[in-house]
Amino acid sequence: MTEQEFRAAYPLIAGWIQNTLAQHATAAKPVASLGFSRLPQYYDAELLASSRAVAVARVPMPPLSAMGLSRFSDFERMDAGGITYLNTYFVRADHAADESLHFHELVHVVQWRLLGPEKFLRLYADGLERLGHRKSPLEEMAYSLQHRFDHEAQPFSVEATCQKLLGDTNK
Amino acid sequence: MSAIRTFNVEAGLPTLDEARRLVIEEIKQAKRAGARVLKVIHGYGSSGTGGKLCVGLRKSFGLRKKEGVIKNFIAGEDFSIFNDVVLALLEAVPELRGDPDLDATNEGITILWLK
């Protein structure tokens, strides 16, 4: 994706995200209120209180083709279990109690926060285009940390780990 | 002693009146056994046996709540961690978090929160 293409698409995507979050604002619940027992061992209380989760039948995907980015149409059509925009993530209602999925989406909340919206979207789009969804660096990071959450007993700070990993990525 | 009991009222193909009586009896037994939650399987639909039981029993659960026989009830399709009553129930009965019907939008069940 060229700098020019990104510059043209960014305001459209950012606007769509703002509208989408506004539409779901009343249904969004603070993650801290969902009563998960393990998440507080990995995320600080402030992040869990300020992050929002929304349960939906199908997670909202940005209409990238309509924005002129038809090469991302596979991603647009994906029936994902969850997706994160800024401090809010959407989970499919039939996965809403899956703590591991919430963990994964919260990794993205941390990434959005650490990188800022523009850099997050630029990195995400770049990874998606070059490597596909599963292997894009921001997803790879989320899946790898989720694997640790699922299989290791020892908790760790996701924010500190993401900070280090994103620092390494930017070197 | 288990905090959660399941009662399949639909299995015996009862009439609605019979089902009401059976559930009331099961509530008493569950309370005596120290259960905090009774999951009632009644089937679903807008008509047919499942539909009649679903609609009729849920009406009667509203009455049981008013009478103070049960603390509250949650329709299976609302049994989600995004529901405030469910969150309160999960806090009171944490074992319920592992229930396969949680967030399964199962219209064929109702969760009774016993007193």
Boltz contact constraints between the chains, C-beta under 6 A:
constraints:
  - contact:
      token1: [A, 29]
      token2: [B, 82]
      max_distance: 6.0
  - contact:
      token1: [A, 34]
      token2: [B, 81]
      max_distance: 6.0
  - contact:
      token1: [A, 35]
      token2: [B, 87]
      max_distance: 6.0
  - contact:
      token1: [A, 35]
      token2: [B, 90]
      max_distance: 6.0
  - contact:
      token1: [A, 55]
      token2: [B, 82]
      max_distance: 6.0
  - contact:
      token1: [A, 96]
      token2: [B, 80]
      max_distance: 6.0
  - contact:
      token1: [A, 96]
      token2: [B, 81]
      max_distance: 6.0
  - contact:
      token1: [A, 96]
      token2: [B, 103]
      max_distance: 6.0
  - contact:
      token1: [A, 97]
      token2: [B, 81]
      max_distance: 6.0
  - contact:
      token1: [A, 97]
      token2: [B, 102]
      max_distance: 6.0
  - contact:
      token1: [A, 97]
      token2: [B, 103]
      max_distance: 6.0
